[in-house]
């Protein structure tokens, strides 16, 4: 099998693009004299931004090898117009989030009973603020595309999750009908949502059209990290109330994030909450007074689907806060979940969300994970066990994590997952997807964050945007609930319970609550 990066076609040239380091910026002026003097460089061409493909535009260097193209790019002299986002930073965004969640008035996405009144009358009230950063997809194979735009047709070799989208983008740029664009879909070295996009296909088409040759566009790792489309950053303020028996009576969740729908949809049609509240608005627990509000934040950072999308965030927030309620009420975290899922119910919120959560199926995976993990068995000092469950993409997953915390370092020793994805067609494939989701979730929980300063991404390569290493990976066990129900998905649902199971285990081991990702040494100091 051939990956996108391996494609070779006769007469092919290589290209890299110099893009403005600030999101939304553009080329003011450039001098290509030194770049053109680099041996192997064939052409330097400015490519305009393509708004419908969300490309930023820039200056492309075309050469007879990637090395020559990269050296040519280094030699370019470019003056950038940094645009309106040059002052944005993670700090300014956090301040904006904080202002938005500190007051009522967001879009009301769930309203059962009267949470504010119940909180006012509560014998015990718990409050917490959770935050998660932007995340990059960072597949092992960076973005690339090989495109040949000819007079009457075009051909492309794309490592793509959405080949038709790439085909449409190339057709528009080439001025051809879509049926004149042949797309060969190659293998891809990871996607995680990033390879749905057509931006890399669109840029390659622009460059091929200008070069009158087949062109392979390659992103370096730094290009891939700094010119991506990111999992939204968000901030969550939660308040919960308990009665005298430790039973939750109220739950109030105010959330702000950079909305995916707000970024992709024209302002007159956008519904920013629609892409952000899944897994939090349809919380399955029987809490009589439940309210959720959502407020979108303004940001220049491009956002997009990242493995499990908003569930990656909301699973962490809701399952950690439920643990906080259990601890405050002196109830075992497993026992509280089982109690709040005891009554069989169907939860379908908001109205335009097609997913219906069945509490009995969620309860069943919680019971299975706890049984397989040996919940309640004593662990040595410095070790802890945590549990979390989540419903996403029609699939129910519960996970128990075992961790060891020594000198401020968290090591995840074991993760036991129980999964109800309906009838399992291919057990090996389904298991691999759940395992992959857990490892991907652990990277975001323990290692990496994309931070913004002066409108640009501060991270570049795997030295400062770290991945989970093979020796850090836990033992993972996956157990499927036998079922005759229709098969659902396993690519994304393994991820959301991972971070909360780990953070709840850290609390069990140390008594410390971690409310932001990824874990930092300061948070455990």
C-alpha positions, 0 to 999 in steps of 0.5 A: 500500500502507498501512503500519500507521502510515498506517491511518485508520478512522472515529472513531479515537482515538490513544493512547500508554502510559507504561510503567515505565522499569525492566523488570518495574516497575509503576504504584504510583499516578498523578494524571491531573489535568494530563494530562486538562487537555491540549487533545485528551486524551479519557481516561486509563486504567491498563492492567494487564500481560498476562503471556501477551502479555508486556506491562508494563502502564502508563497509557494516554493517549487523545486526538484526535491523537498530539501531544495523547496525547504531551503528555498523557503528559508531564503525567502524574504517576506513581509507579512501583514499580520492582520487583526489577530496579532494580539491574541494569546491563550491568556487573552482567550482565557480572560474572555472565557472567564468573563463569559462563564461568570455570568448568566446569559449564554444560549440555554441548551438544557433546562430541567427544573430550576437549578439556580433555586435548588442551588440557593436552597442546598445544604451543600454546594460544590463549585469548580472551573475546568479548562482544556486547551487547543489540541492539534491532530498531529498524525505521524504523516504530516499533511501532503497532496500530489495534484496534476492540473492539466488543460482539460482535466486533473488528477490527484493522489490524496491521503484524505478522509474526505476525497469528494471534498478534495475533488470539489476544491481542486475542480473549483481551482482548476476551473473544471467540472468535478467529474474531470478530476480523478482522485486516488485515495491513498493510505494515510498515516493517521487522520483523527479528523484533520484529513477530512479537510481539503486545504492541502488539496486546494493549495497543491492544485493552485501550485500545480496550475501555476507550475504546469506540472504535477506537484507534491505539496508537503507540510513539515512537522512545524507546518502541520503543528502551526498551520492546522485546524485545532480542537477548540479550547474551552472553559467550564464553570460548574455548580452542584448541590447535594441534599443531606444524604449526599444525593445531587439535587442540582447541576449548573454548567456554563461553558464557553469555547471557540465554536466549530460551527461558528468558524465553519458556518456563515454568521447568519446561519451559525448555531455555535452551541450545536457543535460544542455541547454534545455529551454535556447537554444530554447528561444521562444522570437523574439530577432533577434540576439541570441547566446548561448554558453556552457562550461562544468566544471570539478567536482567530484560531481555526478550529475543526473536528478532532477525535471525538470532537466536543466529547473529548472536552465534555466527557472530561468535565462532566465525569470529573465533576460528578466525581467531585459530587461523589467525594463531597457527598461521601459516596463511592464514585461507582455507587453514585453513577449506578444510583443516578443511572438506576432508572431506565430512561431515554435522554435526547437533548437538544431537540435537533440532536439525533442521538438518544442516550439509554441509561440502562446501556450506560449503566451496563458498561459501568458495571462491566468495567468496574467488575473487570477492573476489580473496583474496590480492591485495595491498592498500595499507597501512591496508587489510585483507581478512577472511573468514568463513562460517556455516550458518544457517536451512539456508543457507550463506553466506561473506563477504569484507570489505575495510576501511580503518582510519584514525585509529581509524575503520573504514570497510567498503569492500566485502563480497563474499558467496557464498550457497548457498540451494538453487534461487534462485526470485527472484534480485532478492528473494534478493539484496536479503535478503542485502544487507539482512542485511549492512547490518543486521549492519554496524550492530550491528558498527560502531555500536549497543549497548543498555546497561542502567543501574538496570534501564533502557535508556540509549539512546533515539533514533537519536542514541545508538542509531546506524544505518549511514548510506547514505554509510557503506554498502559496495559489496556483491556477492552471488553465488549457487551454482547449485543444484537443491537445495530452496530455503531462506531468505535473510532471516537467513543474510546477517547472521552472517558480516558482523561476523567478516569485518569484524573479521578484516579489521581484524586484517589491516589493523592487527594488532588483535583486536576481541573485542567489538561494536560497535567502539569508538574505545578498542578501536582506540586 
